Amino acid sequence: MAEEHTMVRYSELSDEQKKELLFTDEERRQLDEAQDMPIVYDEDSPAVTPEMALRFYRANSGRRVIG
């Protein structure tokens, strides 16, 4: 049987549960290193060209865009 997931407020979590949500020192180090790495595009994830960008559309087009 599949495990059921429900939304829980952060304020309702125990201190132990909150602690489990924190990044470890190693995870934090990896995130910091990844932030400084350049984005590498390849055939599986190519850079978006202007022609490709024209095919995108806003999911919430009723929202005003500033700029």
CHARMM internal coordinates of N, CA and C (Angstrom, degrees):
IC EDIT
DIST 1 N 1 CA 1.4444
DIST 1 CA 1 C 1.5268
ANGL 1 N 1 CA 1 C 109.06
DIST 1 C 2 N 1.3072
ANGL 1 CA 1 C 2 N 117.18
DIHE 1 N 1 CA 1 C 2 N 138.49
DIST 2 N 2 CA 1.4636
ANGL 1 C 2 N 2 CA 122.13
DIHE 1 CA 1 C 2 N 2 CA -179.00
DIST 2 CA 2 C 1.5213
ANGL 2 N 2 CA 2 C 110.70
DIHE 1 C 2 N 2 CA 2 C -70.01
DIST 2 C 3 N 1.3238
ANGL 2 CA 2 C 3 N 114.00
DIHE 2 N 2 CA 2 C 3 N 144.74
DIST 3 N 3 CA 1.4671
ANGL 2 C 3 N 3 CA 119.34
DIHE 2 CA 2 C 3 N 3 CA 178.50
DIST 3 CA 3 C 1.5290
ANGL 3 N 3 CA 3 C 109.12
DIHE 2 C 3 N 3 CA 3 C -75.24
DIST 3 C 4 N 1.3173
ANGL 3 CA 3 C 4 N 116.25
DIHE 3 N 3 CA 3 C 4 N 133.95
DIST 4 N 4 CA 1.4605
ANGL 3 C 4 N 4 CA 120.80
DIHE 3 CA 3 C 4 N 4 CA -179.07
DIST 4 CA 4 C 1.5194
ANGL 4 N 4 CA 4 C 109.90
DIHE 3 C 4 N 4 CA 4 C -89.17
DIST 4 C 5 N 1.3273
ANGL 4 CA 4 C 5 N 116.55
DIHE 4 N 4 CA 4 C 5 N 134.55
DIST 5 N 5 CA 1.4605
ANGL 4 C 5 N 5 CA 121.99
DIHE 4 CA 4 C 5 N 5 CA 179.19
DIST 5 CA 5 C 1.5188
ANGL 5 N 5 CA 5 C 109.09
DIHE 4 C 5 N 5 CA 5 C -114.99
DIST 5 C 6 N 1.3134
ANGL 5 CA 5 C 6 N 115.77
DIHE 5 N 5 CA 5 C 6 N 134.33
DIST 6 N 6 CA 1.4530
ANGL 5 C 6 N 6 CA 120.36
DIHE 5 CA 5 C 6 N 6 CA 176.51
DIST 6 CA 6 C 1.5153
ANGL 6 N 6 CA 6 C 109.18
DIHE 5 C 6 N 6 CA 6 C -128.49
DIST 6 C 7 N 1.3085
ANGL 6 CA 6 C 7 N 116.00
DIHE 6 N 6 CA 6 C 7 N 156.10
DIST 7 N 7 CA 1.4609
ANGL 6 C 7 N 7 CA 121.54
DIHE 6 CA 6 C 7 N 7 CA 178.05
DIST 7 CA 7 C 1.5248
ANGL 7 N 7 CA 7 C 109.10
DIHE 6 C 7 N 7 CA 7 C -75.89
DIST 7 C 8 N 1.3261
ANGL 7 CA 7 C 8 N 115.70
DIHE 7 N 7 CA 7 C 8 N 139.43
DIST 8 N 8 CA 1.4567
ANGL 7 C 8 N 8 CA 121.53
DIHE 7 CA 7 C 8 N 8 CA -179.98
DIST 8 CA 8 C 1.5212
ANGL 8 N 8 CA 8 C 107.95
DIHE 7 C 8 N 8 CA 8 C -132.71
DIST 8 C 9 N 1.2985
ANGL 8 CA 8 C 9 N 116.43
DIHE 8 N 8 CA 8 C 9 N 138.66
DIST 9 N 9 CA 1.4651
ANGL 8 C 9 N 9 CA 120.13
DIHE 8 CA 8 C 9 N 9 CA 176.13
DIST 9 CA 9 C 1.5183
ANGL 9 N 9 CA 9 C 109.23
DIHE 8 C 9 N 9 CA 9 C -72.06
DIST 9 C 10 N 1.3192
ANGL 9 CA 9 C 10 N 116.21
DIHE 9 N 9 CA 9 C 10 N 139.53
DIST 10 N 10 CA 1.4600
ANGL 9 C 10 N 10 CA 121.63
DIHE 9 CA 9 C 10 N 10 CA 179.23
DIST 10 CA 10 C 1.5242
ANGL 10 N 10 CA 10 C 110.36
DIHE 9 C 10 N 10 CA 10 C -56.92
DIST 10 C 11 N 1.3236
ANGL 10 CA 10 C 11 N 116.26
DIHE 10 N 10 CA 10 C 11 N -39.36
DIST 11 N 11 CA 1.4663
ANGL 10 C 11 N 11 CA 120.64
DIHE 10 CA 10 C 11 N 11 CA -178.39
DIST 11 CA 11 C 1.5290
ANGL 11 N 11 CA 11 C 112.50
DIHE 10 C 11 N 11 CA 11 C -65.01
DIST 11 C 12 N 1.3328
ANGL 11 CA 11 C 12 N 117.68
DIHE 11 N 11 CA 11 C 12 N -17.20
DIST 12 N 12 CA 1.4578
ANGL 11 C 12 N 12 CA 121.39
DIHE 11 CA 11 C 12 N 12 CA -179.90
DIST 12 CA 12 C 1.5270
ANGL 12 N 12 CA 12 C 112.80
DIHE 11 C 12 N 12 CA 12 C -91.48
DIST 12 C 13 N 1.3328
ANGL 12 CA 12 C 13 N 117.73
DIHE 12 N 12 CA 12 C 13 N -4.92
DIST 13 N 13 CA 1.4570
ANGL 12 C 13 N 13 CA 121.29
DIHE 12 CA 12 C 13 N 13 CA -179.69
DIST 13 CA 13 C 1.5263
ANGL 13 N 13 CA 13 C 110.72
DIHE 12 C 13 N 13 CA 13 C -79.22
DIST 13 C 14 N 1.3201
ANGL 13 CA 13 C 14 N 115.53
DIHE 13 N 13 CA 13 C 14 N 150.43
DIST 14 N 14 CA 1.4665
ANGL 13 C 14 N 14 CA 119.86
DIHE 13 CA 13 C 14 N 14 CA 175.11
DIST 14 CA 14 C 1.5278
ANGL 14 N 14 CA 14 C 108.38
DIHE 13 C 14 N 14 CA 14 C -74.82
DIST 14 C 15 N 1.3155
ANGL 14 CA 14 C 15 N 116.28
DIHE 14 N 14 CA 14 C 15 N 164.44
DIST 15 N 15 CA 1.4659
ANGL 14 C 15 N 15 CA 120.05
DIHE 14 CA 14 C 15 N 15 CA 178.42
DIST 15 CA 15 C 1.5234
ANGL 15 N 15 CA 15 C 110.84
DIHE 14 C 15 N 15 CA 15 C -59.95
DIST 15 C 16 N 1.3276
ANGL 15 CA 15 C 16 N 117.07
DIHE 15 N 15 CA 15 C 16 N -36.85
DIST 16 N 16 CA 1.4615
ANGL 15 C 16 N 16 CA 121.02
DIHE 15 CA 15 C 16 N 16 CA 178.65
DIST 16 CA 16 C 1.5275
ANGL 16 N 16 CA 16 C 111.03
DIHE 15 C 16 N 16 CA 16 C -65.07
DIST 16 C 17 N 1.3185
ANGL 16 CA 16 C 17 N 117.61
DIHE 16 N 16 CA 16 C 17 N -41.63
DIST 17 N 17 CA 1.4636
ANGL 16 C 17 N 17 CA 121.45
DIHE 16 CA 16 C 17 N 17 CA 178.18
DIST 17 CA 17 C 1.5251
ANGL 17 N 17 CA 17 C 111.09
DIHE 16 C 17 N 17 CA 17 C -65.26
DIST 17 C 18 N 1.3114
ANGL 17 CA 17 C 18 N 116.93
DIHE 17 N 17 CA 17 C 18 N -40.47
DIST 18 N 18 CA 1.4674
ANGL 17 C 18 N 18 CA 120.85
DIHE 17 CA 17 C 18 N 18 CA 178.29
DIST 18 CA 18 C 1.5221
ANGL 18 N 18 CA 18 C 110.45
DIHE 17 C 18 N 18 CA 18 C -63.04
DIST 18 C 19 N 1.3406
ANGL 18 CA 18 C 19 N 116.24
DIHE 18 N 18 CA 18 C 19 N -39.39
DIST 19 N 19 CA 1.4603
ANGL 18 C 19 N 19 CA 120.89
DIHE 18 CA 18 C 19 N 19 CA -179.85
DIST 19 CA 19 C 1.5248
ANGL 19 N 19 CA 19 C 110.92
DIHE 18 C 19 N 19 CA 19 C -63.73
DIST 19 C 20 N 1.3444
ANGL 19 CA 19 C 20 N 117.50
DIHE 19 N 19 CA 19 C 20 N -36.03
DIST 20 N 20 CA 1.4590
ANGL 19 C 20 N 20 CA 121.99
DIHE 19 CA 19 C 20 N 20 CA 179.27
DIST 20 CA 20 C 1.5242
ANGL 20 N 20 CA 20 C 112.21
DIHE 19 C 20 N 20 CA 20 C -65.92
DIST 20 C 21 N 1.3158
ANGL 20 CA 20 C 21 N 117.68
DIHE 20 N 20 CA 20 C 21 N -21.94
DIST 21 N 21 CA 1.4585
ANGL 20 C 21 N 21 CA 121.37
DIHE 20 CA 20 C 21 N 21 CA -179.49
DIST 21 CA 21 C 1.5236
ANGL 21 N 21 CA 21 C 112.94
DIHE 20 C 21 N 21 CA 21 C -80.08
DIST 21 C 22 N 1.3290
ANGL 21 CA 21 C 22 N 117.11
DIHE 21 N 21 CA 21 C 22 N -16.91
DIST 22 N 22 CA 1.4581
ANGL 21 C 22 N 22 CA 121.08
DIHE 21 CA 21 C 22 N 22 CA -177.42
DIST 22 CA 22 C 1.5235
ANGL 22 N 22 CA 22 C 110.94
DIHE 21 C 22 N 22 CA 22 C -74.67
DIST 22 C 23 N 1.3434
ANGL 22 CA 22 C 23 N 116.34
DIHE 22 N 22 CA 22 C 23 N 147.99
DIST 23 N 23 CA 1.4567
ANGL 22 C 23 N 23 CA 120.77
DIHE 22 CA 22 C 23 N 23 CA 175.04
DIST 23 CA 23 C 1.5215
ANGL 23 N 23 CA 23 C 109.22
DIHE 22 C 23 N 23 CA 23 C -72.00
DIST 23 C 24 N 1.3235
ANGL 23 CA 23 C 24 N 115.98
DIHE 23 N 23 CA 23 C 24 N 144.55
DIST 24 N 24 CA 1.4625
ANGL 23 C 24 N 24 CA 119.48
DIHE 23 CA 23 C 24 N 24 CA 173.49
DIST 24 CA 24 C 1.5282
ANGL 24 N 24 CA 24 C 107.58
DIHE 23 C 24 N 24 CA 24 C -75.26
DIST 24 C 25 N 1.3300
ANGL 24 CA 24 C 25 N 116.99
DIHE 24 N 24 CA 24 C 25 N 167.41
DIST 25 N 25 CA 1.4653
ANGL 24 C 25 N 25 CA 120.54
DIHE 24 CA 24 C 25 N 25 CA 177.87
DIST 25 CA 25 C 1.5271
ANGL 25 N 25 CA 25 C 110.78
DIHE 24 C 25 N 25 CA 25 C -59.12
DIST 25 C 26 N 1.3353
ANGL 25 CA 25 C 26 N 116.43
DIHE 25 N 25 CA 25 C 26 N -39.08
DIST 26 N 26 CA 1.4781
ANGL 25 C 26 N 26 CA 120.75
DIHE 25 CA 25 C 26 N 26 CA 179.39
DIST 26 CA 26 C 1.5266
ANGL 26 N 26 CA 26 C 110.98
DIHE 25 C 26 N 26 CA 26 C -66.51
DIST 26 C 27 N 1.3342
ANGL 26 CA 26 C 27 N 117.60
DIHE 26 N 26 CA 26 C 27 N -43.40
DIST 27 N 27 CA 1.4686
ANGL 26 C 27 N 27 CA 120.80
DIHE 26 CA 26 C 27 N 27 CA 178.26
DIST 27 CA 27 C 1.5232
ANGL 27 N 27 CA 27 C 110.46
DIHE 26 C 27 N 27 CA 27 C -62.95
DIST 27 C 28 N 1.3252
ANGL 27 CA 27 C 28 N 117.00
DIHE 27 N 27 CA 27 C 28 N -40.79
DIST 28 N 28 CA 1.4682
ANGL 27 C 28 N 28 CA 121.63
DIHE 27 CA 27 C 28 N 28 CA 179.79
DIST 28 CA 28 C 1.5301
ANGL 28 N 28 CA 28 C 110.11
DIHE 27 C 28 N 28 CA 28 C -63.59
DIST 28 C 29 N 1.3506
ANGL 28 CA 28 C 29 N 116.27
DIHE 28 N 28 CA 28 C 29 N -41.91
DIST 29 N 29 CA 1.4582
ANGL 28 C 29 N 29 CA 121.39
DIHE 28 CA 28 C 29 N 29 CA 178.52
DIST 29 CA 29 C 1.5328
ANGL 29 N 29 CA 29 C 109.79
DIHE 28 C 29 N 29 CA 29 C -62.21
DIST 29 C 30 N 1.3283
ANGL 29 CA 29 C 30 N 116.71
DIHE 29 N 29 CA 29 C 30 N -43.86
DIST 30 N 30 CA 1.4603
ANGL 29 C 30 N 30 CA 120.56
DIHE 29 CA 29 C 30 N 30 CA 179.48
DIST 30 CA 30 C 1.5264
ANGL 30 N 30 CA 30 C 111.24
DIHE 29 C 30 N 30 CA 30 C -63.16
DIST 30 C 31 N 1.3159
ANGL 30 CA 30 C 31 N 117.73
DIHE 30 N 30 CA 30 C 31 N -41.00
DIST 31 N 31 CA 1.4588
ANGL 30 C 31 N 31 CA 121.16
DIHE 30 CA 30 C 31 N 31 CA 177.51
DIST 31 CA 31 C 1.5234
ANGL 31 N 31 CA 31 C 111.50
DIHE 30 C 31 N 31 CA 31 C -63.73
DIST 31 C 32 N 1.3374
ANGL 31 CA 31 C 32 N 116.15
DIHE 31 N 31 CA 31 C 32 N -42.35
DIST 32 N 32 CA 1.4614
ANGL 31 C 32 N 32 CA 119.85
DIHE 31 CA 31 C 32 N 32 CA 178.68
DIST 32 CA 32 C 1.5208
ANGL 32 N 32 CA 32 C 111.31
DIHE 31 C 32 N 32 CA 32 C -63.18
DIST 32 C 33 N 1.3341
ANGL 32 CA 32 C 33 N 116.99
DIHE 32 N 32 CA 32 C 33 N -41.07
DIST 33 N 33 CA 1.4645
ANGL 32 C 33 N 33 CA 120.76
DIHE 32 CA 32 C 33 N 33 CA 178.12
DIST 33 CA 33 C 1.5257
ANGL 33 N 33 CA 33 C 110.79
DIHE 32 C 33 N 33 CA 33 C -65.55
DIST 33 C 34 N 1.3267
ANGL 33 CA 33 C 34 N 117.33
DIHE 33 N 33 CA 33 C 34 N -43.46
DIST 34 N 34 CA 1.4645
ANGL 33 C 34 N 34 CA 121.66
DIHE 33 CA 33 C 34 N 34 CA -178.51
DIST 34 CA 34 C 1.5259
ANGL 34 N 34 CA 34 C 111.26
DIHE 33 C 34 N 34 CA 34 C -63.86
DIST 34 C 35 N 1.3178
ANGL 34 CA 34 C 35 N 116.95
DIHE 34 N 34 CA 34 C 35 N -33.08
DIST 35 N 35 CA 1.4609
ANGL 34 C 35 N 35 CA 120.59
DIHE 34 CA 34 C 35 N 35 CA -179.18
DIST 35 CA 35 C 1.5325
ANGL 35 N 35 CA 35 C 111.19
DIHE 34 C 35 N 35 CA 35 C -63.46
DIST 35 C 36 N 1.3199
ANGL 35 CA 35 C 36 N 116.96
DIHE 35 N 35 CA 35 C 36 N -31.06
DIST 36 N 36 CA 1.4605
ANGL 35 C 36 N 36 CA 121.24
DIHE 35 CA 35 C 36 N 36 CA -178.62
DIST 36 CA 36 C 1.5226
ANGL 36 N 36 CA 36 C 113.46
DIHE 35 C 36 N 36 CA 36 C -88.60
DIST 36 C 37 N 1.3328
ANGL 36 CA 36 C 37 N 117.67
DIHE 36 N 36 CA 36 C 37 N -6.22
DIST 37 N 37 CA 1.4637
ANGL 36 C 37 N 37 CA 121.09
DIHE 36 CA 36 C 37 N 37 CA -178.35
DIST 37 CA 37 C 1.5306
ANGL 37 N 37 CA 37 C 110.27
DIHE 36 C 37 N 37 CA 37 C -82.91
DIST 37 C 38 N 1.3353
ANGL 37 CA 37 C 38 N 116.34
DIHE 37 N 37 CA 37 C 38 N 146.21
DIST 38 N 38 CA 1.4708
ANGL 37 C 38 N 38 CA 118.82
DIHE 37 CA 37 C 38 N 38 CA 177.95
DIST 38 CA 38 C 1.5317
ANGL 38 N 38 CA 38 C 111.02
DIHE 37 C 38 N 38 CA 38 C -73.03
DIST 38 C 39 N 1.3098
ANGL 38 CA 38 C 39 N 115.90
DIHE 38 N 38 CA 38 C 39 N 156.63
DIST 39 N 39 CA 1.4635
ANGL 38 C 39 N 39 CA 121.39
DIHE 38 CA 38 C 39 N 39 CA 175.06
DIST 39 CA 39 C 1.5175
ANGL 39 N 39 CA 39 C 107.28
DIHE 38 C 39 N 39 CA 39 C -77.85
DIST 39 C 40 N 1.3212
ANGL 39 CA 39 C 40 N 117.10
DIHE 39 N 39 CA 39 C 40 N 130.99
DIST 40 N 40 CA 1.4595
ANGL 39 C 40 N 40 CA 121.90
DIHE 39 CA 39 C 40 N 40 CA -179.17
DIST 40 CA 40 C 1.5221
ANGL 40 N 40 CA 40 C 107.89
DIHE 39 C 40 N 40 CA 40 C -113.38
DIST 40 C 41 N 1.3182
ANGL 40 CA 40 C 41 N 116.20
DIHE 40 N 40 CA 40 C 41 N 121.20
DIST 41 N 41 CA 1.4566
ANGL 40 C 41 N 41 CA 121.68
DIHE 40 CA 40 C 41 N 41 CA 178.61
DIST 41 CA 41 C 1.5200
ANGL 41 N 41 CA 41 C 109.05
DIHE 40 C 41 N 41 CA 41 C -97.04
DIST 41 C 42 N 1.3407
ANGL 41 CA 41 C 42 N 116.72
DIHE 41 N 41 CA 41 C 42 N 145.38
DIST 42 N 42 CA 1.4623
ANGL 41 C 42 N 42 CA 121.59
DIHE 41 CA 41 C 42 N 42 CA 175.56
DIST 42 CA 42 C 1.5197
ANGL 42 N 42 CA 42 C 108.42
DIHE 41 C 42 N 42 CA 42 C -144.59
DIST 42 C 43 N 1.3446
ANGL 42 CA 42 C 43 N 117.05
DIHE 42 N 42 CA 42 C 43 N -169.83
DIST 43 N 43 CA 1.4694
ANGL 42 C 43 N 43 CA 118.78
DIHE 42 CA 42 C 43 N 43 CA -176.68
DIST 43 CA 43 C 1.5267
ANGL 43 N 43 CA 43 C 112.39
DIHE 42 C 43 N 43 CA 43 C -67.87
DIST 43 C 44 N 1.3230
ANGL 43 CA 43 C 44 N 117.39
DIHE 43 N 43 CA 43 C 44 N -24.89
DIST 44 N 44 CA 1.4599
ANGL 43 C 44 N 44 CA 120.21
DIHE 43 CA 43 C 44 N 44 CA 177.94
DIST 44 CA 44 C 1.5253
ANGL 44 N 44 CA 44 C 113.09
DIHE 43 C 44 N 44 CA 44 C -79.63
DIST 44 C 45 N 1.3259
ANGL 44 CA 44 C 45 N 116.84
DIHE 44 N 44 CA 44 C 45 N -26.91
DIST 45 N 45 CA 1.4637
ANGL 44 C 45 N 45 CA 120.81
DIHE 44 CA 44 C 45 N 45 CA 178.70
DIST 45 CA 45 C 1.5321
ANGL 45 N 45 CA 45 C 108.48
DIHE 44 C 45 N 45 CA 45 C -142.64
DIST 45 C 46 N 1.3333
ANGL 45 CA 45 C 46 N 115.34
DIHE 45 N 45 CA 45 C 46 N 78.54
DIST 46 N 46 CA 1.4646
ANGL 45 C 46 N 46 CA 119.53
DIHE 45 CA 45 C 46 N 46 CA -177.80
DIST 46 CA 46 C 1.5283
ANGL 46 N 46 CA 46 C 112.08
DIHE 45 C 46 N 46 CA 46 C -75.19
DIST 46 C 47 N 1.3235
ANGL 46 CA 46 C 47 N 115.27
DIHE 46 N 46 CA 46 C 47 N 159.97
DIST 47 N 47 CA 1.4594
ANGL 46 C 47 N 47 CA 120.54
DIHE 46 CA 46 C 47 N 47 CA 174.52
DIST 47 CA 47 C 1.5278
ANGL 47 N 47 CA 47 C 108.50
DIHE 46 C 47 N 47 CA 47 C -66.19
DIST 47 C 48 N 1.3087
ANGL 47 CA 47 C 48 N 116.82
DIHE 47 N 47 CA 47 C 48 N 148.01
DIST 48 N 48 CA 1.4636
ANGL 47 C 48 N 48 CA 121.37
DIHE 47 CA 47 C 48 N 48 CA -180.00
DIST 48 CA 48 C 1.5218
ANGL 48 N 48 CA 48 C 108.80
DIHE 47 C 48 N 48 CA 48 C -81.13
DIST 48 C 49 N 1.3284
ANGL 48 CA 48 C 49 N 115.69
DIHE 48 N 48 CA 48 C 49 N 121.40
DIST 49 N 49 CA 1.4634
ANGL 48 C 49 N 49 CA 121.18
DIHE 48 CA 48 C 49 N 49 CA 177.47
DIST 49 CA 49 C 1.5236
ANGL 49 N 49 CA 49 C 108.99
DIHE 48 C 49 N 49 CA 49 C -86.56
DIST 49 C 50 N 1.3319
ANGL 49 CA 49 C 50 N 117.84
DIHE 49 N 49 CA 49 C 50 N 162.96
DIST 50 N 50 CA 1.4747
ANGL 49 C 50 N 50 CA 119.12
DIHE 49 CA 49 C 50 N 50 CA 176.76
DIST 50 CA 50 C 1.5314
ANGL 50 N 50 CA 50 C 112.52
DIHE 49 C 50 N 50 CA 50 C -55.96
DIST 50 C 51 N 1.3419
ANGL 50 CA 50 C 51 N 116.94
DIHE 50 N 50 CA 50 C 51 N -36.25
DIST 51 N 51 CA 1.4586
ANGL 50 C 51 N 51 CA 120.39
DIHE 50 CA 50 C 51 N 51 CA 178.97
DIST 51 CA 51 C 1.5272
ANGL 51 N 51 CA 51 C 111.14
DIHE 50 C 51 N 51 CA 51 C -65.47
DIST 51 C 52 N 1.3356
ANGL 51 CA 51 C 52 N 116.16
DIHE 51 N 51 CA 51 C 52 N -40.13
DIST 52 N 52 CA 1.4646
ANGL 51 C 52 N 52 CA 119.65
DIHE 51 CA 51 C 52 N 52 CA 177.98
DIST 52 CA 52 C 1.5219
ANGL 52 N 52 CA 52 C 110.40
DIHE 51 C 52 N 52 CA 52 C -67.68
DIST 52 C 53 N 1.3076
ANGL 52 CA 52 C 53 N 117.06
DIHE 52 N 52 CA 52 C 53 N -39.08
DIST 53 N 53 CA 1.4618
ANGL 52 C 53 N 53 CA 121.51
DIHE 52 CA 52 C 53 N 53 CA -178.20
DIST 53 CA 53 C 1.5231
ANGL 53 N 53 CA 53 C 111.24
DIHE 52 C 53 N 53 CA 53 C -61.86
DIST 53 C 54 N 1.3265
ANGL 53 CA 53 C 54 N 118.03
DIHE 53 N 53 CA 53 C 54 N -32.16
DIST 54 N 54 CA 1.4629
ANGL 53 C 54 N 54 CA 121.23
DIHE 53 CA 53 C 54 N 54 CA 179.48
DIST 54 CA 54 C 1.5270
ANGL 54 N 54 CA 54 C 112.01
DIHE 53 C 54 N 54 CA 54 C -64.20
DIST 54 C 55 N 1.3285
ANGL 54 CA 54 C 55 N 117.28
DIHE 54 N 54 CA 54 C 55 N -24.14
DIST 55 N 55 CA 1.4636
ANGL 54 C 55 N 55 CA 121.26
DIHE 54 CA 54 C 55 N 55 CA -179.37
DIST 55 CA 55 C 1.5248
ANGL 55 N 55 CA 55 C 113.03
DIHE 54 C 55 N 55 CA 55 C -82.68
DIST 55 C 56 N 1.3310
ANGL 55 CA 55 C 56 N 116.78
DIHE 55 N 55 CA 55 C 56 N -10.51
DIST 56 N 56 CA 1.4595
ANGL 55 C 56 N 56 CA 120.02
DIHE 55 CA 55 C 56 N 56 CA 177.31
DIST 56 CA 56 C 1.5241
ANGL 56 N 56 CA 56 C 109.85
DIHE 55 C 56 N 56 CA 56 C -80.26
DIST 56 C 57 N 1.3059
ANGL 56 CA 56 C 57 N 117.01
DIHE 56 N 56 CA 56 C 57 N 153.38
DIST 57 N 57 CA 1.4532
ANGL 56 C 57 N 57 CA 120.83
DIHE 56 CA 56 C 57 N 57 CA 175.52
DIST 57 CA 57 C 1.5226
ANGL 57 N 57 CA 57 C 108.69
DIHE 56 C 57 N 57 CA 57 C -139.31
DIST 57 C 58 N 1.3102
ANGL 57 CA 57 C 58 N 115.92
DIHE 57 N 57 CA 57 C 58 N 153.47
DIST 58 N 58 CA 1.4560
ANGL 57 C 58 N 58 CA 120.62
DIHE 57 CA 57 C 58 N 58 CA 179.84
DIST 58 CA 58 C 1.5198
ANGL 58 N 58 CA 58 C 109.68
DIHE 57 C 58 N 58 CA 58 C -71.26
DIST 58 C 59 N 1.3110
ANGL 58 CA 58 C 59 N 115.70
DIHE 58 N 58 CA 58 C 59 N 135.14
DIST 59 N 59 CA 1.4533
ANGL 58 C 59 N 59 CA 120.80
DIHE 58 CA 58 C 59 N 59 CA 179.04
DIST 59 CA 59 C 1.5258
ANGL 59 N 59 CA 59 C 110.61
DIHE 58 C 59 N 59 CA 59 C -71.02
DIST 59 C 60 N 1.3288
ANGL 59 CA 59 C 60 N 116.27
DIHE 59 N 59 CA 59 C 60 N -33.91
DIST 60 N 60 CA 1.4638
ANGL 59 C 60 N 60 CA 120.14
DIHE 59 CA 59 C 60 N 60 CA 178.90
DIST 60 CA 60 C 1.5237
ANGL 60 N 60 CA 60 C 108.08
DIHE 59 C 60 N 60 CA 60 C -119.09
DIST 60 C 61 N 1.3076
ANGL 60 CA 60 C 61 N 115.99
DIHE 60 N 60 CA 60 C 61 N 73.66
DIST 61 N 61 CA 1.4655
ANGL 60 C 61 N 61 CA 121.68
DIHE 60 CA 60 C 61 N 61 CA -173.00
DIST 61 CA 61 C 1.5280
ANGL 61 N 61 CA 61 C 113.39
DIHE 60 C 61 N 61 CA 61 C -66.24
DIST 61 C 62 N 1.3131
ANGL 61 CA 61 C 62 N 119.14
DIHE 61 N 61 CA 61 C 62 N -13.79
DIST 62 N 62 CA 1.4506
ANGL 61 C 62 N 62 CA 121.16
DIHE 61 CA 61 C 62 N 62 CA 178.34
DIST 62 CA 62 C 1.5246
ANGL 62 N 62 CA 62 C 112.94
DIHE 61 C 62 N 62 CA 62 C -76.25
DIST 62 C 63 N 1.2947
ANGL 62 CA 62 C 63 N 116.49
DIHE 62 N 62 CA 62 C 63 N -9.18
DIST 63 N 63 CA 1.4611
ANGL 62 C 63 N 63 CA 121.54
DIHE 62 CA 62 C 63 N 63 CA -177.47
DIST 63 CA 63 C 1.5220
ANGL 63 N 63 CA 63 C 109.85
DIHE 62 C 63 N 63 CA 63 C -85.95
DIST 63 C 64 N 1.3418
ANGL 63 CA 63 C 64 N 116.08
DIHE 63 N 63 CA 63 C 64 N 137.63
DIST 64 N 64 CA 1.4597
ANGL 63 C 64 N 64 CA 120.63
DIHE 63 CA 63 C 64 N 64 CA -179.87
DIST 64 CA 64 C 1.5159
ANGL 64 N 64 CA 64 C 109.57
DIHE 63 C 64 N 64 CA 64 C -75.69
DIST 64 C 65 N 1.3230
ANGL 64 CA 64 C 65 N 115.65
DIHE 64 N 64 CA 64 C 65 N 140.55
DIST 65 N 65 CA 1.4522
ANGL 64 C 65 N 65 CA 121.99
DIHE 64 CA 64 C 65 N 65 CA 176.83
DIST 65 CA 65 C 1.5203
ANGL 65 N 65 CA 65 C 107.17
DIHE 64 C 65 N 65 CA 65 C -110.44
DIST 65 C 66 N 1.3098
ANGL 65 CA 65 C 66 N 115.79
DIHE 65 N 65 CA 65 C 66 N 126.21
DIST 66 N 66 CA 1.4748
ANGL 65 C 66 N 66 CA 120.27
DIHE 65 CA 65 C 66 N 66 CA -179.98
DIST 66 CA 66 C 1.5090
ANGL 66 N 66 CA 66 C 108.32
DIHE 65 C 66 N 66 CA 66 C -93.11
DIST 66 C 67 N 1.3346
ANGL 66 CA 66 C 67 N 116.50
DIHE 66 N 66 CA 66 C 67 N 130.44
DIST 67 N 67 CA 1.4567
ANGL 66 C 67 N 67 CA 120.60
DIHE 66 CA 66 C 67 N 67 CA 176.85
DIST 67 CA 67 C 1.4463
ANGL 67 N 67 CA 67 C 109.82
DIHE 66 C 67 N 67 CA 67 C 106.26
END
COOR INIT
IC SEED 1 N 1 CA 1 C
IC BUILD
